[in-house]
């Protein structure tokens, strides 16, 4: 966790937050670094305890956890490119931990990358470009199968990670997914983050069938940007303006039925979380 002002709402009566895009990207990357490092440290300590107690583990305490240890890696993905950057940053951390690994043999000028300070690496476009390129194959295999929601829906904020998990469950055949290990990175501006892994046990066919996610995504209604903007204006005008978050003295200024229908239609189509429209 860290105290950052990358995405926040200083005026609670305002419908929209204040966003600093560049700071938010750097905050995301720094949070991934910290959460990933903490996870690997905990895993190493657990392995040491297990070995002292005479138990075996998948990896020795001296071997760092890496992308190579998971079958899939999914991330908080407010938009697709952020997941690409997250995956690349995870590989960069693997490089720092084990630069002599064979998979990094083609990394250009490794000495310069290793000598850069952490603060410099957060904004160094060469670091980003190098590992986005180096991780393309890995991204396609481990992260892309979980990107269906992110590509189709846009920013779901906290839900974006779990949209990736739902996408993974929906796009990978249950027989192939069974027994696979998945890493997950969760992030929230302000900021807080966590990194953890799970292993798929059992048959996921029932979950996949009930979600019917891929089919539902293809059936989404596409509307013009003007209609989207109009829906946002309705949301501000009918739900918030003049009353803040208090509904006590709220009176609709347009047809309730029409407004409700419009909002519900767009909510289903765009998956935007609108507050309930008052009916009294």
C-alpha positions as CSV (number, residue, x, y, z in Angstrom):
1,X,0.0,0.0,0.0
2,X,1.1,3.6,-0.6
3,X,-0.5,7.1,-0.3
4,X,-0.8,8.3,-3.9
5,X,-3.0,10.8,-5.7
6,X,-3.2,9.1,-9.0
7,X,-7.0,8.6,-9.1
8,X,-9.2,10.1,-6.4
9,X,-12.3,12.1,-5.7
10,X,-11.7,15.2,-3.6
11,X,-15.3,16.4,-4.0
12,X,-17.7,13.7,-3.0
13,X,-20.6,15.6,-4.6
14,X,-18.9,15.3,-8.0
15,X,-19.8,12.4,-10.2
16,X,-16.3,12.1,-11.6
17,X,-12.8,11.6,-10.0
18,X,-9.6,13.4,-10.6
19,X,-7.2,11.4,-12.7
20,X,-3.5,11.8,-13.3
21,X,-2.8,9.3,-16.2
22,X,1.0,9.3,-16.1
23,X,1.2,9.0,-12.3
24,X,-1.5,6.3,-12.4
25,X,0.6,4.2,-14.8
26,X,3.8,4.6,-12.7
27,X,1.8,3.8,-9.5
28,X,0.5,0.6,-11.1
29,X,4.0,-0.5,-12.1
30,X,5.5,0.3,-8.7
31,X,2.6,-1.6,-7.0
32,X,3.2,-4.6,-9.2
33,X,6.9,-4.6,-8.3
34,X,6.2,-4.4,-4.6
35,X,3.4,-7.0,-4.5
36,X,5.4,-9.4,-6.7
37,X,8.5,-9.0,-4.6
38,X,6.5,-9.6,-1.4
39,X,4.9,-12.7,-2.8
40,X,8.3,-14.2,-3.8
41,X,9.7,-13.4,-0.4
42,X,6.9,-15.1,1.3
43,X,7.1,-18.1,-1.0
44,X,10.9,-18.4,-0.3
45,X,10.3,-18.3,3.5
46,X,7.6,-20.9,3.3
47,X,9.9,-23.2,1.3
48,X,12.7,-22.8,3.9
49,X,10.3,-23.7,6.7
50,X,9.0,-26.7,4.7
51,X,12.6,-28.0,4.1
52,X,13.5,-27.5,7.8
53,X,10.5,-29.7,8.7
54,X,11.5,-32.3,6.2
55,X,8.9,-31.5,3.5
56,X,9.5,-31.1,-0.2
57,X,8.3,-28.1,-2.3
58,X,7.9,-27.4,-6.0
59,X,10.9,-25.0,-5.8
60,X,13.9,-24.7,-3.6
61,X,14.2,-21.7,-1.2
62,X,17.1,-20.4,-3.3
63,X,15.1,-20.4,-6.6
64,X,13.0,-17.3,-7.3
65,X,9.4,-17.7,-8.4
66,X,8.9,-16.5,-11.9
67,X,6.5,-16.3,-14.9
68,X,7.8,-19.8,-15.8
69,X,6.1,-21.2,-12.7
70,X,2.6,-20.4,-13.8
71,X,0.5,-21.5,-16.8
72,X,-1.5,-18.2,-16.9
73,X,-0.8,-14.7,-15.6
74,X,-3.7,-12.3,-15.3
75,X,-3.7,-8.7,-14.2
76,X,-5.8,-5.7,-13.1
77,X,-6.7,-4.6,-16.7
78,X,-8.5,-1.2,-16.9
79,X,-7.5,-1.3,-20.6
80,X,-5.7,-3.9,-22.7
81,X,-2.3,-2.1,-22.9
82,X,-2.0,-2.0,-19.1
83,X,-2.0,-5.8,-19.0
84,X,0.7,-5.9,-21.7
85,X,2.8,-3.5,-19.6
86,X,2.1,-5.5,-16.4
87,X,3.1,-8.8,-18.0
88,X,6.3,-7.1,-19.4
89,X,7.1,-5.7,-16.0
90,X,6.7,-9.1,-14.3
91,X,9.2,-10.4,-16.8
92,X,11.6,-7.5,-16.1
93,X,11.4,-8.5,-12.4
94,X,12.3,-12.0,-13.4
95,X,15.2,-10.7,-15.4
96,X,16.5,-8.7,-12.4
97,X,16.3,-11.8,-10.2
98,X,18.0,-14.1,-12.7
99,X,19.6,-12.2,-15.7
100,X,21.7,-15.2,-16.7
101,X,18.6,-17.3,-17.5
102,X,18.5,-18.6,-21.0
103,X,15.3,-16.9,-21.9
104,X,17.0,-13.6,-21.5
105,X,19.9,-14.4,-23.8
106,X,18.6,-11.9,-26.5
107,X,18.0,-9.0,-24.2
108,X,20.0,-6.0,-25.5
109,X,22.5,-4.2,-23.3
110,X,21.6,-6.1,-20.1
111,X,24.2,-4.3,-18.0
112,X,22.5,-1.0,-18.5
113,X,19.2,-2.5,-17.5
114,X,20.7,-4.0,-14.4
115,X,22.4,-0.8,-13.4
116,X,19.4,1.4,-13.5
117,X,17.8,2.4,-10.2
118,X,14.3,1.2,-9.4
119,X,13.0,4.8,-9.6
120,X,14.5,5.3,-13.1
121,X,13.1,2.0,-14.4
122,X,9.6,3.0,-13.5
123,X,9.5,5.6,-16.2
124,X,12.3,4.3,-18.6
125,X,10.6,3.7,-22.0
126,X,13.5,1.5,-23.0
127,X,12.9,-0.9,-20.2
128,X,9.2,-1.0,-21.1
129,X,9.9,-1.5,-24.8
130,X,12.5,-4.1,-24.3
131,X,10.4,-6.3,-22.2
132,X,7.1,-5.8,-24.0
133,X,9.0,-7.2,-27.0
134,X,10.6,-10.0,-25.1
135,X,7.3,-11.0,-23.5
136,X,5.2,-11.2,-26.6
137,X,5.1,-15.0,-26.9
138,X,4.6,-15.3,-23.1
139,X,1.8,-12.8,-23.2
140,X,0.0,-14.6,-26.0
141,X,0.2,-17.9,-24.1
142,X,-0.3,-16.8,-20.5
143,X,-2.3,-13.6,-20.5
144,X,-4.2,-13.2,-23.7
145,X,-6.6,-16.0,-23.0
146,X,-7.9,-13.9,-20.1
147,X,-8.4,-10.7,-22.1
148,X,-11.9,-11.1,-23.6
149,X,-13.7,-8.9,-21.1
150,X,-11.0,-6.2,-21.1
151,X,-11.1,-5.9,-24.9
152,X,-14.9,-5.7,-25.1
153,X,-16.0,-3.8,-22.0
154,X,-13.4,-1.2,-21.2
155,X,-12.5,-0.2,-17.7
156,X,-14.4,-2.1,-14.9
157,X,-12.0,-0.9,-12.2
158,X,-11.7,-3.5,-9.4
159,X,-13.8,-6.0,-11.4
160,X,-11.3,-6.0,-14.2
161,X,-9.1,-8.7,-12.7
162,X,-12.0,-11.0,-12.1
163,X,-13.3,-10.2,-15.6
164,X,-9.9,-11.6,-16.7
165,X,-10.5,-14.7,-14.6
166,X,-14.0,-15.1,-16.0
167,X,-12.5,-14.8,-19.5
168,X,-9.9,-17.4,-18.8
169,X,-12.5,-19.8,-17.5
170,X,-14.6,-19.2,-20.7
171,X,-11.9,-19.3,-23.4
172,X,-9.7,-22.2,-22.2
173,X,-11.2,-25.7,-22.6
174,X,-11.9,-27.2,-19.1
175,X,-9.8,-30.3,-19.8
176,X,-6.8,-28.0,-20.6
177,X,-7.4,-25.7,-17.7
178,X,-7.6,-28.4,-15.0
179,X,-4.6,-28.5,-12.8
180,X,-3.2,-25.3,-14.2
181,X,-1.6,-22.6,-12.0
182,X,-2.7,-19.0,-12.4
183,X,-1.1,-15.8,-11.0
184,X,-3.3,-12.8,-10.3
185,X,-2.4,-9.2,-9.7
186,X,-5.0,-6.9,-8.1
187,X,-4.6,-3.2,-7.9
188,X,-6.6,-0.1,-6.7
189,X,-5.5,3.5,-7.1
190,X,-4.7,5.3,-4.0
191,X,-3.1,2.7,-3.7
192,X,-3.3,-0.9,-2.7
193,X,-2.3,-4.1,-4.5
194,X,-1.9,-7.8,-4.0
195,X,-0.3,-10.7,-5.9
196,X,-1.4,-14.3,-5.4
197,X,-1.8,-17.6,-7.3
198,X,-4.4,-20.2,-7.6
199,X,-4.6,-23.7,-9.0
200,X,-7.6,-24.9,-11.0
201,X,-9.0,-28.1,-9.4
202,X,-11.8,-30.1,-10.9
203,X,-14.0,-29.5,-14.0
204,X,-14.8,-25.9,-14.8
205,X,-17.5,-26.8,-17.5
206,X,-20.4,-25.9,-15.3
207,X,-19.0,-22.4,-14.5
208,X,-18.2,-21.9,-18.1
209,X,-21.6,-22.9,-19.3
210,X,-23.5,-20.8,-16.7
211,X,-21.5,-17.7,-17.5
212,X,-21.9,-18.1,-21.3
213,X,-19.5,-15.2,-21.4
214,X,-18.1,-15.4,-24.9
215,X,-21.6,-15.6,-26.4
216,X,-22.9,-12.7,-24.2
217,X,-20.0,-10.5,-25.2
218,X,-20.7,-11.1,-28.9
219,X,-24.3,-10.1,-28.3
220,X,-23.5,-6.7,-26.8
221,X,-25.3,-3.8,-28.3
222,X,-23.0,-1.2,-29.9
223,X,-24.2,2.4,-29.6
224,X,-22.8,5.7,-30.9
225,X,-20.6,7.8,-28.6
226,X,-23.3,10.5,-28.5
227,X,-25.7,8.0,-26.9
228,X,-23.2,7.1,-24.3
229,X,-22.5,10.8,-23.5
230,X,-26.3,11.3,-23.2
231,X,-26.6,8.4,-20.8
232,X,-23.9,9.9,-18.6
233,X,-25.7,13.3,-18.6
234,X,-28.9,11.5,-17.5
235,X,-27.0,9.8,-14.8
236,X,-25.6,13.1,-13.4
237,X,-28.8,15.1,-13.9
238,X,-31.3,12.5,-12.6
239,X,-29.3,10.8,-9.9
240,X,-26.9,13.2,-8.4
241,X,-27.1,16.9,-9.2
242,X,-28.7,19.1,-6.6
243,X,-28.9,16.3,-4.0
244,X,-25.3,15.0,-3.8
245,X,-25.7,11.3,-2.7
246,X,-28.8,12.0,-0.7
247,X,-32.1,10.8,-2.3
248,X,-34.4,12.2,0.3
249,X,-35.7,15.2,-1.7
250,X,-35.1,13.8,-5.2
251,X,-37.8,14.4,-7.8
252,X,-37.3,13.1,-11.4
253,X,-37.2,15.8,-14.0
254,X,-38.0,13.5,-17.0
255,X,-40.2,10.5,-17.6
256,X,-39.1,7.9,-15.0
257,X,-40.1,5.0,-17.1
258,X,-38.2,6.3,-20.1
259,X,-35.2,7.2,-18.1
260,X,-35.2,3.9,-16.3
261,X,-35.5,2.0,-19.6
262,X,-32.7,4.0,-21.2
263,X,-30.3,3.5,-18.3
264,X,-31.1,-0.2,-18.0
265,X,-30.6,-0.8,-21.8
266,X,-27.3,1.0,-21.8
267,X,-26.2,-0.7,-18.6
268,X,-26.7,-4.1,-20.2
269,X,-25.1,-2.9,-23.4
270,X,-22.1,-1.1,-21.9
271,X,-21.9,-2.8,-18.5
272,X,-21.7,0.6,-16.7
273,X,-22.7,0.5,-13.1
274,X,-25.5,3.0,-12.7
275,X,-27.1,3.8,-9.4
276,X,-30.7,2.7,-9.2
277,X,-33.1,5.3,-10.6
278,X,-35.6,6.5,-7.9
279,X,-39.2,5.8,-8.6
280,X,-40.7,8.0,-6.0
